[in-house]
């Protein structure tokens, strides 16, 4: 079995070449934001400048992209979750605020159709009483849909709005 031992300096940290290799291994698994890669490389670096140098190089080469990461997160969740839940995931991954706003705007385009699809997959009929309506509303709310969209989905004549 091959060992992935890295060459460390006397103080136990890695040089730029090893940091780059580690960053490429991370990016080979899935898309990461700049903040995520920084956090994961930080324990292995001599200083922050080494990390910034490596990340700048990877960004210039097109290997590290916050926009691509945001789009990947959006694509993986768009049919199953609403914009609020997607926003939470983007924030957790460290997507910058300007890019976050653009991505959420794209998620809102088909929010009503996505909410109806999520609702239809779980429930076969409209709520018959207030308790059932609250239960179905909580279900959609937990998946990140806005209250206005939830009301539209749950109102009895929603299918005539198509």
C-alpha positions in Angstrom: 0.0 0.0 0.0 1.3 3.4 -1.0 1.9 6.0 1.7 0.9 9.6 1.3 3.5 11.0 3.6 4.3 14.6 2.9 7.7 16.2 3.3 7.5 18.5 6.3 9.8 21.1 7.5 11.4 21.1 10.9 8.4 22.7 12.6 6.0 20.0 11.2 4.4 22.2 8.5 4.4 21.8 4.7 5.9 23.9 1.9 3.9 25.4 -1.1 4.4 22.3 -3.2 2.9 20.0 -0.7 0.1 22.5 0.0 -0.7 22.6 -3.7 -0.8 18.8 -3.9 -3.1 18.6 -0.8 -5.4 21.3 -2.3 -5.5 19.4 -5.6 -6.5 16.2 -3.8 -9.3 18.1 -2.1 -10.5 19.6 -5.3 -10.3 16.3 -7.1 -13.0 14.9 -4.7 -15.5 17.8 -5.1 -15.7 21.5 -5.7 -14.6 23.6 -2.7 -14.8 27.3 -2.0 -11.7 29.3 -1.3 -12.7 29.5 2.4 -13.1 25.7 2.7 -9.7 25.0 1.1 -8.1 27.7 3.3 -9.6 26.1 6.5 -8.4 22.6 5.4 -4.9 23.7 4.5 -4.4 25.9 7.5 -3.1 23.2 9.9 -0.5 22.1 7.4 0.9 25.5 6.4 3.9 27.4 7.7 2.0 30.7 7.2 -1.1 32.1 5.7 0.8 33.7 2.8 1.8 30.2 1.5 -1.9 29.2 1.4 -2.9 32.4 -0.3 -0.1 31.9 -2.9 -1.3 28.4 -3.7 -5.0 29.4 -3.8 -4.2 32.4 -6.1 -2.4 30.0 -8.5 -5.3 27.5 -8.5 -7.8 30.3 -9.1 -5.8 31.6 -12.0 -5.6 28.1 -13.5 -9.3 27.7 -13.2 -9.1 24.8 -10.7 -10.6 26.7 -7.8 -13.8 28.6 -8.4 -16.4 29.9 -5.8 -18.9 30.4 -8.7 -18.5 26.8 -9.8 -18.9 25.6 -6.2 -22.1 27.6 -5.8 -23.5 26.3 -9.0 -22.7 22.7 -8.0 -24.4 23.1 -4.6 -27.4 24.7 -6.3 -27.7 21.9 -8.9 -27.5 19.2 -6.3 -30.3 20.7 -4.2 -32.6 22.6 -6.6 -35.3 20.1 -7.1 -35.5 18.9 -3.5 -35.0 22.1 -1.4 -36.1 25.6 -1.4 -34.1 28.8 -1.6 -33.8 29.2 2.1 -32.3 25.8 2.7 -30.0 26.4 -0.3 -28.9 29.7 1.1 -28.0 28.0 4.4 -25.9 25.4 2.5 -24.1 28.1 0.5 -23.3 30.1 3.6 -22.0 26.9 5.4 -19.6 26.3 2.5 -18.4 29.9 2.5 -19.7 31.3 -0.7 -19.1 35.1 -0.9 -22.2 37.2 -0.3 -22.4 38.7 -3.8 -22.3 35.3 -5.4 -24.7 33.9 -2.8 -27.3 36.6 -3.8 -27.0 35.7 -7.5 -27.3 32.0 -6.8 -30.4 32.4 -4.6 -32.0 34.6 -7.3 -31.5 31.7 -9.7 -33.0 29.3 -7.2 -36.1 31.4 -6.8 -37.0 31.1 -10.5 -38.8 27.8 -10.3 -39.5 27.8 -6.5 -43.3 27.3 -6.9 -42.9 24.3 -9.2 -40.2 22.8 -7.0 -42.4 23.2 -3.9 -45.3 21.6 -5.7 -43.2 18.7 -6.8 -41.8 18.1 -3.3 -45.3 18.4 -1.8 -46.7 16.0 -4.5 -44.1 13.4 -3.8 -45.0 13.2 -0.1 -48.7 14.0 0.0 -51.4 12.7 -2.3 -54.2 15.0 -1.3 -54.9 18.5 -0.1 -55.1 19.1 3.7 -58.5 18.4 5.1 -58.2 20.3 8.3 -56.0 22.9 10.0 -53.8 20.3 11.7 -53.0 18.5 8.5 -52.4 21.9 6.8 -49.9 22.8 9.5 -48.1 19.5 9.1 -47.8 19.8 5.4 -46.7 23.4 5.8 -44.0 22.4 8.3 -42.8 19.8 5.9 -42.3 22.3 3.1 -40.9 24.9 5.5 -38.2 22.4 6.7 -37.2 22.0 3.1 -36.5 25.7 2.8 -39.5 27.1 0.9 -40.8 30.5 1.8 -44.1 31.0 3.6 -45.7 32.7 0.6 -44.9 29.7 -1.7 -46.1 27.3 1.0 -49.5 29.1 1.1 -49.8 28.9 -2.7 -49.0 25.2 -2.7 -51.5 24.4 0.1 -54.4 26.5 -1.1 -57.2 24.3 -2.5 -57.3 25.9 -6.0 -53.5 25.8 -6.4 -53.7 23.5 -9.4 -55.8 25.9 -11.4 -53.0 28.5 -11.1 -50.8 26.6 -13.4 
